[in-house]
Amino acid sequence: MPVHTAEVLRQVEESGVIPGGWVGGDAWFGSVVTSVEVFKRFSVNSTFIVKNNQDFFPMKALHAVLTARHGDRPAGHWVTMTMTISGVPLIAVAYTWRQNRVSYFISTCGSTEVSPIKYESKFEDAWGNTSFKLINRPKLAHFLYEYLPLIDEHNKQRQNILALEKVWLTKDVWFRNVTTLLGQCTVDMHRCFRNRMIEKGVSPSKVDSIRILKFTDMMCGGLKQWPKPKQHFLIVGNEDGKGDGRLTRIYGKDGERTKPPTKQQEQQGRNIGNAYVRNCFVCRGYLSKKGKQINNQTSFWCSKCHMPLCRTDRSKDEEFGPPGSRHLTTIVLFVAVKCMVRRSSSQRRSSYRYIQDAAAESMCMEEVSYILFVIKCR
């Protein structure tokens, strides 16, 4: 069952809509499957706008008939088709409210006759003045449009006024869904609070003064500050020590930041693999509580020299100092060794003195000797 259909069924059941009642919704909820399931399970009629969920809906056929009948000026006209699916009678409508705008509807009830209340289409005339003209529309569309502004007002309060998605920026899809759910619950609670205030006899002017931002301040006024310390984000210095270097994602030889998917990942439906990771260069100089070398994998490296670095804050360490300084004192030696291991033996001998001179002030001689020993072994 599609997600939008399951959501409509949940709302119909929990709202207590009686058999023979009616529900409506905008394009996210509307589909042929939704209308059939709502009628079969709860005997509730429905009218929805259809946009993205086009399964079993004759959208192309309706548009072709509309174009054939009314040409390039179809505003104020509509075409209909009727069908029966699983014993549920359905009405499909294609309605043109502007010359180049078509809305599609699916309904289990209603009339497609001309509504006595016409639609006001506003436009700008040749002199820059805002004018309007009255356009016909079917009765079932007019009935649905009378309730859709309530849904739009709810979305406007959540998206534009409360705007949690703009305040709590994230790349985590699950946290994004929780943020949207929290915004919806907050708007629902605000409307419930307003209704309860009206039921208790509070004046409408005082109820209208309680805006949603003021309502959220009332709810969150007594909250305590989050005790967890803020995560440290490492900004690596460059060669001259000015600190304007940045960490970037590790990428492959062609600039890609993820590996090709494995066979198991392809079977799971993934089209990208895992990110490129390496062991942090700084963390290798530390020991764990068990006395073993720390190998922290990271997907970031220095944008200047491509040295793998994680975002662990070791600025309080007395032996190595801040991560940025550790990175700066080892960058010359790291690049030199990286180049030397690819040279011939005669070229390596001539470069030993260069390594010792370059690293004399940045690293202890025992560490330099160890690296030179590794090079000799290669």
C-alpha positions in Angstrom: 0.0 0.0 0.0 1.4 3.5 -0.8 2.5 5.7 2.0 0.0 8.5 1.2 -2.9 6.0 1.1 -1.9 4.6 4.6 -1.7 8.2 5.9 -5.2 9.0 4.6 -6.7 5.8 6.1 -5.1 6.6 9.5 -6.5 10.1 9.5 -10.0 9.0 8.5 -10.0 6.3 11.2 -8.7 8.5 14.0 -10.9 11.4 13.0 -14.0 9.3 13.5 -15.6 10.2 10.1 -19.0 8.5 10.0 -20.0 6.2 7.1 -21.4 8.3 4.3 -19.2 11.3 5.2 -16.6 13.1 3.1 -12.9 13.8 3.1 -10.7 15.8 0.8 -7.1 16.6 0.3 -4.4 18.1 -2.0 -2.1 16.5 -4.4 0.1 14.6 -1.9 -2.8 12.5 -0.7 -4.8 12.1 -3.9 -4.8 8.9 -6.0 -7.2 6.3 -7.4 -5.9 3.8 -4.8 -6.7 6.3 -1.9 -10.3 6.9 -3.0 -11.0 3.2 -3.5 -9.5 2.2 -0.1 -11.2 4.9 1.8 -14.6 3.9 0.4 -14.1 0.1 0.7 -12.8 0.3 4.3 -14.9 3.1 5.9 -17.8 3.8 3.3 -16.5 7.4 3.3 -16.6 9.5 0.1 -13.6 11.5 -1.0 -12.4 14.1 -3.5 -8.7 14.6 -4.1 -6.4 16.5 -6.5 -4.2 14.2 -8.5 -0.7 15.3 -9.4 2.2 12.9 -8.7 0.3 9.6 -7.8 -0.9 8.8 -11.3 -1.4 5.1 -11.1 -4.7 4.0 -12.7 -5.6 7.6 -13.4 -6.3 8.5 -17.1 -4.4 11.7 -17.1 -3.0 11.6 -20.6 -6.4 10.6 -22.1 -8.2 13.5 -20.2 -5.6 16.0 -21.4 -5.9 14.8 -25.0 -9.7 15.1 -25.0 -9.5 18.5 -23.4 -7.0 19.8 -26.0 -9.1 18.3 -28.9 -12.3 19.9 -27.7 -11.1 23.4 -26.7 -7.9 24.0 -28.5 -5.4 26.6 -27.2 -8.0 28.5 -25.1 -9.4 25.9 -22.7 -9.8 28.1 -19.6 -13.0 27.5 -17.8 -13.7 24.1 -19.4 -13.4 20.6 -18.1 -13.8 17.0 -19.3 -14.9 14.0 -17.2 -14.6 10.2 -17.3 -16.4 7.7 -15.1 -15.1 4.3 -14.0 -15.8 1.5 -11.5 -12.9 -0.2 -9.7 -13.6 -3.0 -7.1 -17.3 -1.9 -7.1 -16.4 1.7 -6.2 -17.8 4.4 -8.7 -15.2 7.0 -9.5 -15.2 10.3 -11.4 -12.0 11.7 -13.0 -12.0 15.3 -14.0 -9.5 17.5 -15.9 -10.3 21.2 -15.2 -8.5 24.2 -16.8 -8.5 27.3 -14.6 -6.0 29.1 -16.8 -5.0 28.9 -20.5 -1.9 26.8 -19.5 -2.9 25.4 -16.1 -4.8 22.1 -15.7 -5.9 20.5 -12.4 -7.0 16.9 -12.2 -9.5 15.5 -9.7 -10.6 12.0 -8.5 -13.8 11.7 -6.6 -16.4 9.2 -5.5 -19.2 11.7 -5.2 -20.3 15.1 -6.4 -21.6 16.7 -9.5 -19.7 17.9 -12.6 -22.3 20.6 -13.4 -21.4 24.2 -13.5 -21.1 25.8 -10.0 -23.2 29.0 -9.4 -20.1 30.5 -7.7 -17.4 31.2 -10.3 -13.7 31.3 -9.9 -12.0 34.7 -10.0 -8.9 34.6 -12.2 -6.7 37.6 -11.5 -4.2 39.0 -14.1 -2.3 42.1 -15.0 -3.6 44.1 -17.9 -1.7 46.1 -20.5 -1.5 49.2 -18.2 -0.2 47.3 -15.2 -3.5 47.2 -13.3 -4.7 44.1 -11.6 -7.9 42.9 -13.1 -9.9 39.7 -12.9 -12.5 37.7 -14.8 -15.0 35.0 -13.7 -14.4 31.5 -14.9 -16.7 28.5 -14.6 -15.8 25.4 -12.6 -17.5 22.2 -11.7 -19.4 21.8 -8.4 -17.2 19.1 -7.0 -14.1 21.3 -7.6 -15.7 24.3 -5.9 -16.7 22.1 -2.9 -13.1 20.9 -2.5 -11.6 24.3 -2.9 -13.7 25.6 -0.1 -11.8 23.4 2.4 -8.3 23.3 0.9 -7.3 26.8 2.3 -7.5 25.3 5.7 -4.8 22.8 4.8 -2.8 25.6 3.1 -3.0 27.7 6.3 -1.8 24.8 8.4 1.2 24.3 6.0 1.9 28.0 6.0 2.2 28.2 9.8 4.5 25.2 9.8 6.7 26.1 6.9 6.9 29.9 6.8 6.1 31.1 10.3 7.4 28.3 12.6 10.0 27.3 9.9 11.8 24.6 12.0 13.3 23.2 8.8 15.1 26.5 8.1 16.3 26.9 11.7 17.5 23.3 12.4 19.5 22.7 9.2 20.5 19.0 8.7 21.6 16.6 6.1 20.2 13.6 8.0 17.0 12.5 6.3 15.6 10.9 9.6 16.2 14.0 11.6 14.6 16.0 8.8 11.4 13.9 9.1 11.3 14.2 12.9 11.6 18.0 12.5 8.7 18.1 10.1 6.6 15.8 12.4 7.4 18.1 15.4 6.3 21.1 13.4 3.0 19.5 12.5 2.3 18.5 16.1 3.1 22.0 17.3 0.7 23.6 14.8 -2.0 21.0 15.8 -1.5 21.7 19.5 -1.7 25.5 18.9 -5.0 25.1 17.1 -6.3 22.8 19.8 -5.3 25.3 22.4 -7.1 28.1 20.6 -10.3 26.1 20.3 -10.2 25.2 24.0 -9.8 28.9 24.8 -12.9 29.8 22.7 -14.9 27.0 24.4 -14.0 28.6 27.8 -15.5 31.9 26.8 -12.2 33.8 26.1 -12.7 36.8 23.8 -11.8 36.2 20.1 -9.4 39.2 20.1 -7.4 37.7 23.0 -7.3 34.3 21.3 -6.1 35.8 18.0 -3.3 37.5 19.9 -1.7 34.2 20.8 0.3 33.6 17.7 2.1 30.3 17.1 5.6 31.8 17.9 4.3 33.1 21.2 2.7 29.8 21.9 6.0 27.9 21.3 7.7 30.4 23.7 5.1 29.5 26.3 5.8 25.8 25.9 9.6 26.0 25.7 10.2 28.7 28.3 11.1 26.3 31.1 13.4 24.0 29.1 17.0 23.5 30.4 20.1 24.0 28.3 21.4 20.8 26.6 24.4 19.6 28.8 26.3 17.9 26.0 29.3 20.0 24.9 29.3 21.4 21.4 31.1 19.2 18.8 34.5 20.5 17.9 35.0 21.2 14.2 38.7 21.1 13.2 39.9 23.9 10.9 43.4 22.9 9.7 46.0 25.6 9.2 48.0 25.9 5.9 51.7 25.9 5.4 52.3 29.5 6.5 50.2 29.0 9.7 47.4 31.5 9.0 44.8 28.9 9.7 42.7 29.3 6.5 43.1 25.7 5.4 40.0 23.4 5.4 39.1 19.8 5.6 37.5 18.3 2.5 36.1 14.9 1.7 38.5 12.3 0.5 37.9 11.5 -3.2 39.2 9.0 -5.7 41.4 9.4 -8.7 38.5 10.6 -10.8 37.2 13.0 -8.2 34.4 10.7 -7.0 33.8 10.7 -3.2 32.2 7.2 -2.9 33.4 3.8 -4.1 31.4 1.8 -6.6 28.7 -0.4 -5.0 29.5 -4.0 -4.2 27.3 -6.8 -5.4 25.6 -7.0 -2.1 24.8 -3.3 -2.1 23.5 -3.5 -5.6 21.1 -6.3 -4.5 19.9 -4.0 -1.8 19.0 -1.4 -4.4 21.9 1.0 -3.7 23.6 2.8 -6.6 26.5 4.2 -4.7 29.0 2.5 -2.4 30.7 3.5 0.8 32.8 6.7 1.2 36.5 6.7 0.8 38.1 6.5 4.3 41.7 6.4 5.7 43.3 6.3 9.1 43.8 9.7 10.7 47.5 10.8 10.6 47.4 12.6 14.0 45.5 9.9 15.9 48.2 7.3 15.1 50.5 9.0 17.6 48.2 8.2 20.5 47.6 5.0 22.5 44.3 3.7 23.6 43.5 2.7 27.2 44.7 -0.9 26.3 48.1 0.5 25.1 47.4 -0.1 21.4 47.8 2.4 18.6 44.6 4.4 17.8 43.5 4.0 14.2 40.5 6.3 13.7 39.1 6.1 10.2 38.1 9.4 8.6 36.6 10.5 5.4 38.2 14.0 5.5 41.7 15.2 4.6 43.5 18.5 4.4 42.6 20.4 1.2 46.3 21.5 0.9 48.3 18.3 1.2 45.6 15.5 1.3 46.7 14.3 4.8 43.9 12.3 6.4 42.7 14.1 9.5 39.7 13.5 11.7 37.8 16.1 13.7 38.9 14.9 17.2 39.9 17.8 19.4 43.3 17.1 20.9 44.2 20.8 21.6 44.6 20.1 25.3 47.3 17.4 24.7 50.7 18.7 26.0 52.9 16.3 23.9 51.6 16.9 20.4 49.7 20.2 20.8 46.6 21.2 18.8 45.7 19.1 15.7 46.5 22.0 13.4 50.0 22.4 14.7 50.7 18.7 14.6 49.6 18.7 11.0 51.8 21.7 10.2 55.0 20.2 11.8 54.7 16.9 10.0 53.5 18.1 6.6 57.0 18.6 5.1 58.2 15.2 6.2 55.0 13.5 5.2 55.2 14.8 1.7 58.9 14.1 1.4 58.5 10.4 2.5 55.4 10.1 0.3 57.5 11.1 -2.7 60.6 9.1 -1.8 59.0 5.7 -1.5 58.3 5.9 -5.2 62.0 6.7 -6.2 64.9 4.4 -6.9 67.4 3.4 -4.3 70.1 5.9 -5.5 67.6 8.8 -5.4 66.5 7.8 -1.9 70.1 8.0 -0.6 70.5 11.5 -1.8 67.3 12.5 -0.1 68.1 11.3 3.4 69.9 14.5 4.3 67.0 16.5 3.0 64.6 14.7 5.3 66.7 15.1 8.4 67.2 18.8 7.7 63.5 19.4 7.0 62.3 17.5 10.0 65.0 18.5 12.5 62.9 21.2 14.1 59.5 19.5 13.8 60.1 15.9 15.0 62.4 14.1 17.3 65.4 12.3 15.8 64.1 8.9 17.0 61.0 9.3 14.9 63.0 10.5 11.9 65.3 7.5 12.2 62.3 5.2 12.4 60.9 6.6 9.2 64.2 6.4 7.4 64.5 2.7 8.5 61.1 2.1 7.0 62.3 3.6 3.7 65.4 1.5 3.7 63.4 -1.6 4.1 61.3 -0.7 1.1 
